[in-house]
Amino acid sequence: MRRMVLFVIILVFGLGACSTTPVQLGMGREVSPPDTPEVILISIDGYRADYLARGENPVLDALAAHGVRARWMVPSFPTVTEPNHYTLLTGMYPDQNGIVNNDIADREIQPEHFEMTRYYSTVDPRWWSAATPLWLSVQRNGMRTGEVSWPSGDIRIDDARPDLHLNGQQAGATDEKSADVLRWLDLPSDQRPRFVMLHYDLVDGIGHRYGPDSPQMDAALREVDGAIGRLVYGLKQDGLYATTDLVIVSDHGMAELPPGHEIYLDDIIDRRAVGLVALGAMAGVDPHRGIAGAEAAAALLAPHPHMHCWRKQDLPPRLHYGHNPRVPRIVCMASMGWEIVTHWEIEHRKYVLRGSHGYDNAAPSMRAIFIAEGPSFREGIVVPPFPNVDVYSLLAHILDVEPERDAARFAQMASLLKPVDRQLGVRHADDGRRARS
């Protein structure tokens, strides 16, 4: 194993330092590094922060050693995919950006719920209208964008979508996603995306099906790490590594789900007395009006061995959740390693879940990762944990895009970047690489 790790690190990072002289691209074109670097935002879905310590990630380890790594990143609540990916792109908590869960009800939009597993239920732009994603701001500033399998990445927002896009159904396997990005970055400069969003979903799927501590998870970690290694290798081969910032994040972690750890909601309340909006580690329930609904609400709000329910207005303030009208009137959270279900839902599952997420975002098993390496970032530092809502302002600064809101949050992230020489207008860099101030 150690020999394999050393081989991968040498393969990816042993190609020598890059200079400020014009770089040779894969199609024989010669250009100088741009003032604003290309930015590739990589999300490894369901990648728990402590996976980095398992010895299966030589490429990520090397990137972290060369660049910036957070001890961990705090996901937004609820700790599920769609809300956190939109938070990363908007700098707004789910309660603010409107994508409050993977499953959402909003009668003003459509009678059918928003469900991330059913693409056609998410395409109405009104679901997304409360926030402006970073890729749209980048395009409005005259730069091109691309996305590969990014949740919501190819949905039209304000009648626009990324210039280059491959949604989850179009994108290939893990390695092929890396190849797609390299192909786009090898385009002529006027066609090349300046901001790319790349989403790997393998780790999350394996975590749900086999559990976070399974041998299958070790194999998934190696596969995604290898795909990122081939992306880095391709960037170096094409002479693009010197002008590319890699920002690698995850949306949430994963918790082990032991057999028999189900809380059956329909054993607690009359299912007919409520609207069930979401189930899982977190459940969203809208009691119907009338006596039956009131009785169901009272039953949920009573103490339970492995579940706690709140009226939305009573949720802990630290969750930044519960003010949006799309949040159901009662929110229930399962204890770690338990899930809230119905008998019907369990009977119709395709396979037994061995891992889950959606729990309290302060739980260690929900922690996400943050690694950044490239011409904009300092080298070899580890920073304290920070909330994922801060990633947006960092990326907006690097791309020289005016943030849509809360620009003050950048002050909390500025220490990740190389210092600025105000006279020269470039960042100091030991290897001489240029970057925009």
C-alpha positions as CSV (number, residue, x, y, z in Angstrom):
1,M,0.0,0.0,0.0
2,R,2.8,2.5,0.9
3,R,4.5,1.9,-2.4
4,M,1.2,2.5,-4.3
5,V,0.6,5.7,-2.3
6,L,4.2,6.9,-3.1
7,F,3.7,6.1,-6.8
8,V,0.5,8.1,-7.1
9,I,2.0,11.1,-5.3
10,I,5.1,11.1,-7.6
11,L,2.9,10.6,-10.7
12,V,0.7,13.6,-9.8
13,F,3.0,16.0,-8.0
14,G,6.4,15.1,-9.3
15,L,6.3,16.9,-12.7
16,G,8.3,19.9,-11.6
17,A,7.4,23.5,-10.7
18,C,5.5,25.6,-13.1
19,S,6.7,29.1,-14.2
20,T,5.2,32.3,-15.3
21,T,6.3,31.8,-18.9
22,P,3.7,31.0,-21.5
23,V,2.4,27.5,-21.0
24,Q,1.8,24.9,-23.7
25,L,-1.8,23.6,-23.9
26,G,-2.8,20.1,-25.1
27,M,-3.8,21.3,-28.6
28,G,-0.5,23.1,-29.3
29,R,-1.8,26.6,-28.3
30,E,0.4,28.9,-26.4
31,V,-1.1,31.4,-23.9
32,S,0.1,33.2,-20.8
33,P,-1.5,32.4,-17.5
34,P,-4.6,34.6,-17.0
35,D,-4.9,37.2,-14.2
36,T,-7.9,35.4,-12.9
37,P,-7.3,31.7,-12.4
38,E,-9.6,28.9,-13.5
39,V,-11.5,27.5,-10.5
40,I,-12.6,23.9,-10.2
41,L,-15.0,23.3,-7.3
42,I,-15.1,19.6,-6.6
43,S,-17.8,18.1,-4.4
44,I,-17.3,14.6,-3.1
45,D,-20.8,13.8,-1.9
46,G,-21.0,12.2,1.5
47,Y,-17.3,12.4,2.2
48,R,-17.0,12.4,5.9
49,A,-14.1,14.5,7.3
50,D,-12.4,11.6,9.1
51,Y,-12.2,9.6,5.9
52,L,-9.0,11.5,5.2
53,A,-7.3,9.6,8.1
54,R,-8.1,6.2,6.6
55,G,-5.0,6.0,4.3
56,E,-7.0,5.6,1.1
57,N,-6.5,9.1,-0.2
58,P,-2.9,9.8,-1.3
59,V,-3.9,12.5,-3.8
60,L,-6.1,14.4,-1.4
61,D,-3.4,14.0,1.2
62,A,-0.9,15.5,-1.1
63,L,-3.2,18.4,-2.1
64,A,-3.9,19.1,1.5
65,A,-0.1,19.1,2.3
66,H,0.6,21.5,-0.6
67,G,-2.3,23.8,0.0
68,V,-4.9,24.6,2.6
69,R,-6.9,22.2,4.7
70,A,-9.6,22.9,7.2
71,R,-9.7,20.6,10.2
72,W,-13.3,20.1,9.0
73,M,-16.0,22.1,7.5
74,V,-19.4,22.5,9.1
75,P,-22.3,21.6,6.8
76,S,-25.5,23.5,6.9
77,F,-28.6,22.0,8.4
78,P,-30.2,19.8,7.2
79,T,-27.1,17.8,6.4
80,V,-28.4,16.5,3.0
81,T,-27.3,17.0,-0.6
82,E,-29.5,19.6,-2.4
83,P,-29.5,22.3,0.4
84,N,-25.8,22.1,1.0
85,H,-24.8,22.2,-2.7
86,Y,-27.0,25.3,-3.1
87,T,-25.5,26.9,0.0
88,L,-22.0,26.4,-1.4
89,L,-23.0,28.3,-4.5
90,T,-25.1,31.1,-2.9
91,G,-23.5,31.8,0.5
92,M,-27.0,31.5,2.0
93,Y,-28.2,29.0,4.5
94,P,-30.9,26.6,3.2
95,D,-33.5,28.5,5.3
96,Q,-32.6,31.6,3.2
97,N,-31.9,30.1,-0.3
98,G,-35.2,28.2,-0.3
99,I,-33.8,24.7,-0.9
100,V,-34.7,23.6,2.6
101,N,-34.4,19.9,2.1
102,N,-34.0,17.1,-0.5
103,D,-37.8,16.9,-0.4
104,I,-39.9,20.1,-0.2
105,A,-43.5,21.1,-0.4
106,D,-44.7,24.5,-1.6
107,R,-48.3,24.7,-2.7
108,E,-47.6,28.0,-4.5
109,I,-45.3,26.3,-6.9
110,Q,-46.9,23.0,-7.7
111,P,-48.9,20.3,-6.0
112,E,-46.1,17.8,-6.5
113,H,-43.3,17.9,-4.0
114,F,-39.7,18.8,-4.9
115,E,-37.8,15.5,-4.8
116,M,-34.2,15.3,-5.6
117,T,-34.5,11.7,-6.9
118,R,-37.1,12.8,-9.5
119,Y,-35.4,15.3,-11.7
120,Y,-38.6,16.6,-13.4
121,S,-40.0,17.7,-10.0
122,T,-37.1,20.1,-9.4
123,V,-37.0,22.0,-12.8
124,D,-39.5,24.7,-12.0
125,P,-37.2,27.8,-11.6
126,R,-39.4,29.1,-8.8
127,W,-37.8,26.6,-6.4
128,W,-34.5,28.3,-7.0
129,S,-35.5,32.0,-7.2
130,A,-34.6,33.1,-3.7
131,A,-30.9,33.1,-4.5
132,T,-28.4,33.7,-7.3
133,P,-25.9,30.9,-7.6
134,L,-22.2,31.8,-8.2
135,W,-22.1,30.3,-11.7
136,L,-24.8,32.8,-12.8
137,S,-22.8,35.7,-11.4
138,V,-19.7,34.5,-13.2
139,Q,-21.6,34.4,-16.5
140,R,-23.0,37.8,-15.9
141,N,-19.3,39.0,-15.6
142,G,-18.5,37.7,-19.1
143,M,-16.9,34.4,-18.1
144,R,-18.0,30.9,-19.1
145,T,-19.0,28.1,-16.7
146,G,-19.3,24.4,-16.7
147,E,-20.8,21.7,-14.5
148,V,-20.6,17.9,-14.4
149,S,-23.3,16.2,-12.4
150,W,-23.6,19.1,-9.9
151,P,-26.9,18.9,-8.0
152,S,-29.2,21.6,-9.7
153,G,-26.3,22.5,-12.0
154,D,-28.2,22.2,-15.2
155,I,-31.5,23.6,-14.1
156,R,-32.4,26.9,-15.6
157,I,-32.2,29.8,-13.2
158,D,-33.2,33.2,-14.4
159,D,-33.5,31.7,-17.8
160,A,-29.8,30.6,-17.8
161,R,-27.8,27.6,-17.0
162,P,-24.0,26.8,-17.1
163,D,-22.5,27.1,-20.6
164,L,-21.3,23.6,-20.5
165,H,-23.2,21.0,-18.6
166,L,-23.5,17.2,-18.1
167,N,-26.2,16.3,-15.6
168,G,-26.2,13.1,-13.6
169,Q,-27.9,11.2,-16.3
170,Q,-25.5,12.4,-19.0
171,A,-22.3,12.2,-17.0
172,G,-20.2,9.0,-17.1
173,A,-18.5,7.0,-14.4
174,T,-16.1,8.6,-11.9
175,D,-13.1,8.7,-14.2
176,E,-15.1,10.0,-17.1
177,K,-16.2,13.0,-15.2
178,S,-12.6,14.0,-14.7
179,A,-12.0,13.5,-18.5
180,D,-15.0,15.7,-19.3
181,V,-13.5,18.6,-17.3
182,L,-10.1,18.2,-18.9
183,R,-11.7,18.2,-22.3
184,W,-13.5,21.5,-21.5
185,L,-10.4,23.2,-20.2
186,D,-8.5,22.2,-23.3
187,L,-10.9,24.4,-25.4
188,P,-9.7,27.7,-26.9
189,S,-9.5,30.4,-24.3
190,D,-12.7,32.1,-25.5
191,Q,-14.6,28.9,-25.1
192,R,-13.0,27.5,-21.9
193,P,-15.0,27.7,-18.7
194,R,-13.4,29.8,-16.0
195,F,-15.5,28.2,-13.2
196,V,-16.3,24.5,-13.2
197,M,-18.4,22.6,-10.7
198,L,-17.6,18.8,-10.6
199,H,-19.6,16.4,-8.5
200,Y,-18.6,12.8,-7.5
201,D,-21.5,10.9,-6.0
202,L,-19.9,7.5,-5.5
203,V,-18.9,7.8,-1.9
204,D,-22.4,8.9,-0.8
205,G,-24.0,6.0,-2.6
206,I,-21.6,3.4,-1.1
207,G,-22.1,4.9,2.3
208,H,-25.9,4.5,2.1
209,R,-25.8,1.0,0.8
210,Y,-22.8,-0.6,2.7
211,G,-22.1,1.8,5.5
212,P,-19.3,4.3,6.2
213,D,-17.0,1.7,7.8
214,S,-17.3,-1.0,5.1
215,P,-14.6,-2.4,2.8
216,Q,-16.7,-1.1,-0.1
217,M,-16.2,2.4,1.3
218,D,-12.4,2.0,1.2
219,A,-12.6,1.0,-2.4
220,A,-14.9,4.0,-3.2
221,L,-12.5,6.4,-1.5
222,R,-9.6,5.0,-3.6
223,E,-11.6,5.3,-6.8
224,V,-12.6,9.0,-6.3
225,D,-9.1,9.8,-5.1
226,G,-7.7,8.3,-8.3
227,A,-10.1,10.2,-10.4
228,I,-9.0,13.5,-8.8
229,G,-5.4,12.4,-9.3
230,R,-6.0,11.9,-13.0
231,L,-7.6,15.4,-13.2
232,V,-4.5,16.9,-11.6
233,Y,-2.2,14.9,-13.8
234,G,-4.1,16.1,-16.9
235,L,-4.0,19.7,-15.8
236,K,-0.2,19.4,-15.4
237,Q,0.2,17.6,-18.7
238,D,-1.8,20.4,-20.5
239,G,0.2,23.2,-18.7
240,L,-3.0,24.4,-16.8
241,Y,-2.1,23.5,-13.3
242,A,-0.2,26.7,-12.6
243,T,-3.4,28.8,-13.3
244,T,-6.0,26.5,-11.8
245,D,-7.3,26.6,-8.2
246,L,-8.8,23.4,-7.0
247,V,-11.3,23.7,-4.2
248,I,-12.4,20.3,-2.8
249,V,-15.4,20.0,-0.5
250,S,-18.1,17.7,0.6
251,D,-21.7,18.4,1.4
252,H,-22.1,16.3,4.6
253,G,-20.7,13.2,6.3
254,M,-22.3,9.8,6.9
255,A,-23.3,7.8,10.0
256,E,-23.6,4.1,10.5
257,L,-27.2,2.9,10.5
258,P,-27.5,-0.4,12.5
259,P,-30.3,-2.8,11.6
260,G,-33.5,-2.3,13.5
261,H,-32.9,1.4,14.3
262,E,-36.1,2.6,12.7
263,I,-38.6,5.0,14.3
264,Y,-42.0,4.3,12.7
265,L,-43.9,7.6,12.5
266,D,-47.1,5.8,11.7
267,D,-46.9,3.9,15.0
268,I,-46.9,7.3,16.8
269,I,-49.5,9.3,14.8
270,D,-52.4,8.7,12.4
271,R,-50.7,9.0,9.0
272,R,-54.0,10.4,7.6
273,A,-53.8,13.4,10.0
274,V,-50.6,14.9,8.5
275,G,-48.8,15.7,5.4
276,L,-45.4,13.9,5.4
277,V,-42.9,16.1,3.5
278,A,-39.7,14.4,4.4
279,L,-38.4,11.3,6.1
280,G,-35.0,10.0,7.2
281,A,-32.6,11.3,9.9
282,M,-34.8,14.4,9.8
283,A,-38.5,14.4,9.2
284,G,-40.8,17.2,8.2
285,V,-44.5,17.0,9.1
286,D,-47.4,19.3,8.4
287,P,-50.3,18.4,10.6
288,H,-53.7,18.9,9.0
289,R,-56.1,21.4,10.5
290,G,-58.6,20.1,12.9
291,I,-58.7,17.8,15.9
292,A,-56.8,14.9,14.3
293,G,-54.0,17.2,13.2
294,A,-53.7,18.8,16.6
295,E,-53.6,15.3,18.2
296,A,-50.8,14.3,15.8
297,A,-48.8,17.4,16.6
298,A,-49.1,16.8,20.3
299,A,-48.0,13.2,19.9
300,L,-45.0,14.2,17.9
301,L,-44.0,16.9,20.3
302,A,-44.1,14.5,23.3
303,P,-40.8,12.9,24.4
304,H,-39.6,9.9,22.4
305,P,-36.6,7.6,23.1
306,H,-34.7,8.2,19.8
307,M,-36.3,11.3,18.3
308,H,-36.9,14.9,19.2
309,C,-39.5,17.1,17.5
310,W,-39.9,20.9,17.5
311,R,-42.3,23.4,16.2
312,K,-40.3,25.1,13.4
313,Q,-40.2,28.4,15.3
314,D,-38.7,26.6,18.3
315,L,-35.7,25.0,16.6
316,P,-32.3,25.8,18.1
317,P,-31.1,29.2,16.6
318,R,-27.6,27.7,15.9
319,L,-29.3,25.6,13.1
320,H,-30.2,28.7,11.2
321,Y,-33.4,26.9,10.2
322,G,-37.2,27.2,10.6
323,H,-38.1,30.7,9.3
324,N,-38.7,29.8,5.7
325,P,-42.3,29.0,4.8
326,R,-41.2,25.9,3.0
327,V,-40.0,24.3,6.3
328,P,-42.8,22.1,7.6
329,R,-44.5,23.2,10.8
330,I,-43.0,20.3,12.8
331,V,-39.4,19.2,12.4
332,C,-38.2,15.9,14.0
333,M,-34.6,14.8,14.3
334,A,-33.6,11.2,15.0
335,S,-30.8,10.3,17.4
336,M,-27.5,9.5,15.7
337,G,-27.7,6.1,14.0
338,W,-31.5,6.1,13.9
339,E,-34.0,7.1,11.1
340,I,-37.6,8.2,11.0
341,V,-39.6,6.1,8.5
342,T,-43.0,4.6,7.8
343,H,-43.9,1.0,7.3
344,W,-44.8,1.7,3.7
345,E,-41.5,3.4,3.0
346,I,-39.5,0.5,4.4
347,E,-41.5,-2.1,2.5
348,H,-40.8,-0.3,-0.8
349,R,-37.1,0.3,-0.4
350,K,-34.8,-1.3,-3.0
351,Y,-32.2,-2.2,-0.5
352,V,-31.5,-1.9,3.3
353,L,-29.8,1.3,4.2
354,R,-26.5,0.9,6.2
355,G,-25.6,4.6,6.4
356,S,-27.5,7.8,6.6
357,H,-27.1,11.6,7.0
358,G,-29.3,14.6,7.7
359,Y,-28.6,14.7,11.4
360,D,-27.5,17.7,13.6
361,N,-24.7,19.5,11.7
362,A,-22.7,19.7,15.0
363,A,-22.3,15.9,15.0
364,P,-18.8,14.7,14.2
365,S,-20.1,12.1,11.7
366,M,-21.7,14.9,9.7
367,R,-18.5,16.9,9.3
368,A,-17.4,17.8,5.8
369,I,-14.0,18.4,4.2
370,F,-12.4,21.5,2.7
371,I,-9.1,21.3,0.8
372,A,-7.8,24.0,-1.6
373,E,-4.7,24.1,-3.6
374,G,-3.6,26.4,-6.4
375,P,-2.1,29.8,-7.2
376,S,-4.5,31.7,-5.0
377,F,-4.0,29.7,-1.8
378,R,-1.4,29.6,0.9
379,E,0.8,26.5,1.2
380,G,0.9,23.9,3.8
381,I,-1.6,25.3,6.4
382,V,-4.4,23.8,8.4
383,V,-7.2,26.2,9.4
384,P,-9.9,25.9,12.1
385,P,-13.3,24.6,11.2
386,F,-15.7,27.1,9.5
387,P,-19.3,26.9,8.1
388,N,-19.8,26.0,4.5
389,V,-21.8,29.1,3.9
390,D,-18.4,30.9,3.8
391,V,-17.1,29.1,0.7
392,Y,-19.2,31.3,-1.6
393,S,-17.5,34.6,-0.7
394,L,-14.0,32.9,-1.0
395,L,-14.8,31.7,-4.6
396,A,-16.4,35.0,-5.5
397,H,-13.2,36.8,-4.5
398,I,-10.9,34.6,-6.5
399,L,-13.1,34.9,-9.6
400,D,-13.4,38.7,-9.1
401,V,-17.1,38.5,-8.9
402,E,-19.1,40.9,-6.8
403,P,-20.9,38.7,-4.2
404,E,-24.7,38.9,-4.2
405,R,-24.9,39.2,-0.5
406,D,-22.9,39.2,2.8
407,A,-19.6,40.2,1.3
408,A,-18.3,40.8,4.9
409,R,-18.0,37.0,5.4
410,F,-15.0,37.0,3.1
411,A,-13.0,38.6,6.0
412,Q,-13.2,35.2,7.8
413,M,-11.7,33.4,4.8
414,A,-9.1,35.9,3.6
415,S,-6.4,34.1,5.7
416,L,-6.6,31.1,3.3
417,L,-5.2,33.2,0.4
418,K,-1.7,34.3,-0.3
419,P,-1.0,37.9,0.8
420,V,-1.3,40.7,-1.7
421,D,1.5,43.0,-2.8
422,R,-0.6,46.2,-3.2
423,Q,2.0,47.9,-5.4
424,L,2.5,45.0,-7.8
425,G,-1.2,43.8,-7.6
426,V,-0.2,40.2,-7.5
427,R,-0.1,37.6,-4.8
428,H,3.3,36.5,-3.4
429,A,4.2,33.0,-4.5
430,D,7.3,31.1,-3.9
431,D,7.1,29.5,-7.3
432,G,6.4,32.7,-9.2
433,R,2.9,31.8,-10.3
434,R,0.7,34.8,-11.1
435,A,-2.8,35.4,-9.7
436,R,-5.3,38.2,-9.5
437,S,-5.2,40.4,-6.4
